Amino acid sequence: MSKTIYRPEHDVLLSLLKKHRNAAKLTQAECSKALSRPQSFMSDVESGTRRLDIIQLRDLCKVLGISLCKFVQELENAIAVSN
């Protein structure tokens, strides 16, 4: 199995995170600040150079105004469509 950063599903995840950040009308800097992270945090996440663990994803979902469960379901649906 290849590393997840090289799989198409990872691109779907990154697109979905960016979509929800934009929908929340947050800049990358504002999102990073809300997470008490450096300004570059969201840039690194969205570019795929930083990976999130499940707790970080949960925290990010809270900032973006979506539940982790709803986000994961949307991710699963987007992956299914992209296949």
N, C-alpha and C positions, 0 to 999 in steps of 0.2 A: 504494500500500500504506500503510495507517495505521501510526502508531507502535505498537510492540509493547505499550506500557503500556496501550493502549486495546483490545487484542485479547483475546478470551476465553482464549487459550492462556496469556497472562500470569497470569491469575487461577488457572489450573490450576497453573502453576509455583509461585506464592506459596503456594497451599494445600498442595502437596506438600512444600515446604520446611518449613512449619509442622508438618505431620504428622510429618516425620522428626525435627525438633527435639523435639517432644513425646515421640516414641517413644524418643529418646535421654535423656529425662528432664532436659533442659537448659532453663534459663530463657533468655530473650533476653540477659540480662546475662552469664550464664555462657558462652553461645555467643560473644558479642562478645569477652569476655575471652580465650577460647581462641584467637581470631583476632587478638589484640593490637589490637583496634579499640575505639573508644569505646562506652560502654554503649548508646548509641542506635543503633548500627549495625544490629543485627538487627531492631529495631523499624522502622527506615527500610526495610530490605529487605522485611520481611513486609507492610508497608503499601504497598509499591510506589513509595515516593518515592526509593529508591536502587536503581539497577540494578547487577547484577553482571557482570563480564566472565568469561570462561571460566576463567581462573586463580583468581579469587576463588571461583567456584562449585566448582572442584576442591578448594580449601582448605576450604570450608564442608562439602563432602561428607565429607572426612576427619574433621572434627570431629563430624559427625553419624553416623559409622560406616558409611557407604555409599560404594561406589566411584562415581566419576563416570559410568562406563559403565552401571552398574546404575541410577543415578538417571536418566540420560537415557532409558534404555529404559522405566523406569516412567513418566516424563513423556510419552513418545510413546504409551504405552498409555492413560494417563489422558486425553490429548488426543483420541485416537481414540474413546474411550468418550463423551466429552463432546460430540462432534459429532453 
